[in-house]
Amino acid sequence: MTTGPGFPHPDSNASDRRRSYRQYCRERLPELRLLERLVRRGAPALRSRVLTNVQDGHWQLPVYALELGSSSATAPVLLLCGGVHGIERIGTQLLLAQLATLLQRLHWDSSLQQLLACMRIVICPLLNPVGMARGWRCNGNGIDLMRNAPLEADQPGPWPVSGHRLGPWLPWYRGRPHNPMEPEAQAMCALVQEQIATAPFSLALDCHSGFGLRDRIWFPYSGRRRLLEHAAELHVLLRLFERSHPHHPYLFEPQHHHYRTHGDLWDYLYRQHLQRGGQVFLPLTLEMGSWLWVKKNPRQLASYSGLFNPLVPHRHQRTLRRHQLLLDFLLRAVAAWRHWLPGEPARRQHQRQAERRWGAR
């Protein structure tokens, strides 16, 4: 029995528990501390719940899901996720900064109020709190959550990056065969499936860092050499973005253009949604190019965290600003989905264009 997040001993002094928990978060997990402050500040407009609790020593750490906007089951949904890999703190920090901005704007921005009246934003900003507290890529059990789904790649990329079953002592460990998915992965899958089940349109953005010198937007599939079934809709969306913001910094591409992995959670969720016959669901991954931070500041090579996060304060602030345009565009695109989603025969035309642009390599 627990009395709340982080409180392992109900029979101990409550003030000592709270003080110890605050100290733990201050030293090892300031992102969770900020998240909980935003939850308190945003209520009642910001609805929150704990999807699951995960153990770090004697601490119970919560995995939060936050909602803003319409509670209708038939509202379009924008899903934002971060902190899947604990070492990639910048993804969580980006989403918390965006959430703080939205909460401030809600007080005075009538256009934002109107948008949220007809759609919903769902945020899981810190999926892997134990990994983040320990500075690990994996979760507390040594398992890479983005290799943990029960999917096998058709032609896996280089071993062990594509995922392996040897053991948690080597990165990219998938877990033991036939074991259930990790609690964090199960919680995210349940959240996404619940939110998109009856939505007429849904879009997800999962925020990561650590690949290349450019910011990239990846989309399924990562385990097979083929385009996702909603490539036409994705092509229309990205063309809207490119025409609205022609000087954007992103490279849009399927993940399998670079490497193919076992157990990708978004491949799994997308295929599950297709099997259920749901409406359009577009899962995207923002892969922030952390090599650029290292190139500008080679001293980051001396720090494991520096390989995945901007350590110089002005570059950190610039990164938080850099992606606000993308997040705002996605918010508005989800709210206005009826105005741009293609019908026949335009959909067939965009499907052909998507195949020419992103055909399997």
N, C-alpha and C positions, 0 to 999 in steps of 0.2 A: 504494500500500500504506500502511496505517495501523497503528499499534500499539494503538489504542483510541480511545474518544471524545475528540475535541479534540486529538489528537496528530498533526499533519500531516507531520512530518519524522522518519521512523524513524532516520535517521542522526545526529540531533542529540542533545544530552545529555538523558537521560531525566528527571533531576531538574529541569532548567531547563524542560522541556516541562510537567511537572506543576505547577511553580510558576507558570508563565505561564498555564496553563489555569485554575488555582484563582483567579488574579487576575482573569482575564476573567469567570469566573462570579460572583465576589464583586462586581464592578463593574456587570456588565450582565445577569446571569442568575442571581441568587441562588436562584430556584426550582429550577433544574437542580441546583445544589449541594445543596440540601436533599433533593431527590428521590434523588440518589445516596447521600446519607447514610442515608436511610430504606431504600433497597435493601440496603445493607450491614447495617443494624441488623435488618432483618426476615428475613434469610436464616436457615435454609432454608425457613421457612413461607411467606415472600414470594418467589414465583418471578418472575424478571424476564428480559426479552430486549429486544434492540434491533431494532425493526421496520425502521428505515432510518436513515441518516445524511444530514444536510443541511448545506450549506456556508454558512458566514458568513466571508467572506474566506478566510483559510488555516485556519480552524477547522472541524473536522468535529463537528457537534452531533448527539447521538443522540435518536431518538424512541423512548421506552421504552413497553413494555406490561408491566404488573404483574398477577400473579394471586395470589389468596388462596382457599383452600378446595379443594373436590373437583376432581380432574383428570379425572373421568369425562366422556366425551363426551355422556352423557345426563343430566347434572346441569343444573338450571335456572341461568340466568346473569343477573347484574346487571352491566351495562356502564356505566362512568363515564368521561366524557371532559371535558377542559378545555383551555384554551389554543389553541382553534381560531383565534381572532383574537388576535394577539400583544399588542395594547394592553390586552386584558381580563385582566389578571394575576389578578384576584380569583377567577376560576373555577379556575385552577390552584392558587392558595393554599388555596381551600376544600377541594379534593380532597386535597391534601397534609396538611392539618390533620386531615381525616377518616381518612386512612390512618394517621397517627401515633397517633390515638386507637385505631383497631382493633388496631394492633400492640401497644400497651400492654395493651389488654383481653385479648388472646389469652393472656397469661401467667396470668390468674386467672379469667376469665369463662367458666365452663363452658357457659352458655347460648349464647354466641357460638361456642364450639368446636363445639357440637352443630349449630348452624345451618350453619357452614362445612363440616361433614362431609357435608352433603347438597346444597350449592349452591356456586357459584363467583362471586367478585367479580373482574372484569377492569377494570383502570384504565389509561387512557391520559391521564395528567394534563397533559402538555405536548406537544400535537401540533405546535405551530408555534414551535419554539425560536428560529429566526432572527427571526421577527416580534417575539417578545417581547424578545429582546436589543436590537433596534433601536427598539422602541416603536412598531411598525407594526401596523395591522389585518391587512394582507396578509402573505404569506410573503416569502421572500427574492427571489422573482422578480416581486413586485408583484401577485400573484394572490390574490384573496379565496377562501379554501378553501371557504367556505360558498356560493359561487356557481360552483363548479368542476365539478360533476357534469354528465354529458351529458344534461340534462333541459331542456326548454323549458316555461316556464309557459304555461298556457292563456290567461290574461288577466293579463299581468304588471302589477305595480304601477308607481308613479312611476319614471321613468327619472331618474338612473342607479342608484337604490337597488336596483332589481330585478335589476341585473347588466347589464353591457355588454361590448362587444368592442373599444372604441376603443384602449385602451392602459393600461399600469400607472400612468401619471401621474395618473389619475383613480380615486378609490376605487371599490370594488365591481367591479373588473375580473375577468372570467370566464376570461381566457386566449384564445388564438387558436382559431378554430373547427377542429374535427377533431384538435386536439392531444390527446395522452393527458392524463389527470388528473395533477396535481402529485404528486410523490413522497409528501408527507405525506398527501394525500387517498387515494392508492392504498393506503398503509400502513394507514390507518384502515379503509377498506372491506374490505381483505383480513382484518384482525383481526376485524371484526364478523361478516363472512360465515363465517369459520372457527368462531367461537364459537357462533353461533346456528344453524348448519346442522342439527345433530342434537339441540339442546336442546328439551325438551318445552315450555319457557316461557322467554322472555327479555325483559328490559326494559332500556332504555338511558336515561341522563340525561346530557345535554350541557350544561355549565355556561357561561353567558354573562352579560354585563352590558350595560347601556346603553339600556334602553327604559322610559320612563315613570316614574311615581311609585309603582308597585306591583310587587311580585315576581309574575311570571307563570310558569305552566307551559304551554308551547306544545306542540302535537303536530301531525302531518301532517293535511292537506297544506298546504304553503306555496306550491305552484305551481298549485293548482286549487281551485275552489270546491266541495269535497265532503269528507265525513268519511272518515276512514280505515276500512278494511274491518273492523277490530277495535274499532269504536266501542263496541259492547256491553261487551266486556271492559274497556275503558278506563273506561266509565261505572261499572261495578261497583267497580273499583279506587279511583277518585276518591271515590265515595260512602263506601267503607270509610274512606278518609283523613279525609273531612269529618266522619263520625260519630265517629271515634276522636279527632280533634283539631278540635273545632268552632270554636276561636278561631285557626285558622291564618291566615297573612297572604296566601295565594296566590290568584290568579285563574287558573282553568283555562279554556283556550280554544284553538281551532285557530289556527295562525299566519295563515291566509288572512283571518281577521277584520280584520287590520290592514294587511297588504300581501302581495303575491304576488311571489315571486322565481324567477328561473331557477336551475337548477343546485344546488338544495339537496341536501346529502349524505344527510340522513336520509330525505327523499322517495325518493331514488335507492335507498338500502339497503332501505327498506321495500318498494318496488315489486319490487326484485330478489328479495327473500325471498318475496313472494307468488307470483311467477312460478315459483319453485322448489317451491311447494307446502309450505312449512315450517309449523311450528307457530306459536302466537301469539307475536308480537314487537311490543312497544309502545315506540316511540321517543319520548322526551320531551325537551324543552329547558327548562332553568331560565333564565329571563331576569330577572336581578336588576335592580331598578329603580334605576338609578344617578342618575336625576334627583332622587331624594329626598336623596341625599348632597349634590348640588349646591345644592338648595334650603336645606339646613341650613347649608351652608358655601359661599356664593357665590364665595369666593376660588378655589374649584376651577375656575371658568371660565377662569382664567388659565393652566391647565395642560391639555394634551391628555389626559394620563393621568387628570387629575381628572374628566374627563367620563365615565369608565368604571370608576373605582376609588375606594373611600373612602380619603382621604388622612389624615384625622385618626385618630390611633391608637385611640381608644376606639370609633370607629365601625367601624374595620377589625376589631377584636376582636369587636364585636357582630355583624358580618356573618358571621364565621366560626362564631359560636355559633348564629346565627339559623336556619341550615339543617340543623343536626344532626338535628332531629326528622324532617324530610323524608327524609334519607338513611337514618336508622335504620328508618323505616317501610318504605321501598322494599326494604331488605335483608330484612326480615321477610316482606314480601308476596311476594317472589320465592321465599323458602324454603318458604312455606306456600301456594303457588299452587294446589295441588289442593283446598284448603279453600274457596276463594272464586271460582274461575273458573266462570262460569255455563254450564250445559248447557241443552238445549231443555226446556221452552218459555221458561225464564227469560231465555235469551239474546235471544229475539225481543222480549220486553217491555223489556229494557234497551236494545235497539237503537232502539225507538220513543222511549224517554225521552232517549236521546242525541241523536236527531234533533230533538226538541223543544227541548233545551237548547242545542245547538250548530248548528242548521240553518244552511245557507249564507245569508250576508247579501248 
